[in-house]
Amino acid sequence: MKAEQREKENLALKELNLLQQSEMDRVNLSNTTLVAICSSARTGTYVGSADDLAIAQT
């Protein structure tokens, strides 16, 4: 009984870790994209949507 409970808890923790890693990956990708937009906006080499450029310039 205790072993089953422990196994369920371990599986839940693994799932939580995967969700947290997925969220961190998403945030890192967003930050990388924003840095690229800001850099290219500053150098005048930005090619993309006006909405993205407006966000980068704020």
C-alpha positions as CSV (number, residue, x, y, z in Angstrom):
1,M,0.0,0.0,0.0
2,K,2.7,2.5,1.0
3,A,4.7,1.5,-2.1
4,E,1.8,2.2,-4.4
5,Q,1.2,5.6,-2.7
6,R,4.9,6.4,-3.1
7,E,4.8,5.4,-6.8
8,K,1.8,7.6,-7.4
9,E,3.5,10.5,-5.7
10,N,6.7,10.0,-7.7
11,L,4.7,10.0,-10.9
12,A,2.9,13.2,-9.9
13,L,6.3,14.8,-9.1
14,K,7.7,13.8,-12.5
15,E,4.7,15.2,-14.2
16,L,5.0,18.4,-12.3
17,N,8.7,18.7,-13.2
18,L,7.9,18.2,-16.9
19,L,5.2,20.9,-16.7
20,Q,7.7,23.3,-15.0
21,Q,10.4,22.5,-17.6
22,S,7.9,23.1,-20.4
23,E,7.0,26.5,-19.0
24,M,10.6,27.5,-18.5
25,D,11.3,26.5,-22.1
26,R,8.4,28.6,-23.3
27,V,9.6,31.6,-21.3
28,N,13.1,31.2,-22.5
29,L,11.9,31.1,-26.1
30,S,9.8,34.2,-25.6
31,N,12.7,36.1,-24.1
32,T,15.0,35.0,-26.9
33,T,12.4,36.2,-29.5
34,L,12.0,39.5,-27.7
35,V,15.8,40.1,-27.5
36,A,16.1,39.4,-31.3
37,I,13.2,41.8,-32.0
38,C,14.7,44.6,-29.8
39,S,18.2,44.1,-31.3
40,S,17.0,44.2,-34.9
41,A,14.7,47.2,-34.1
42,R,17.6,49.2,-32.7
43,T,19.9,48.4,-35.7
44,G,17.1,49.1,-38.2
45,T,17.3,45.6,-39.6
46,Y,13.9,44.4,-38.3
47,V,11.7,42.6,-40.8
48,G,8.4,41.6,-39.3
49,S,5.0,42.7,-38.1
50,A,4.5,46.3,-37.0
51,D,2.8,45.0,-33.8
52,D,6.0,43.2,-32.8
53,L,8.1,46.3,-33.6
54,A,5.8,48.5,-31.5
55,I,6.0,46.2,-28.6
56,A,9.8,46.1,-28.8
57,Q,10.1,49.8,-28.9
58,T,8.1,50.3,-25.6
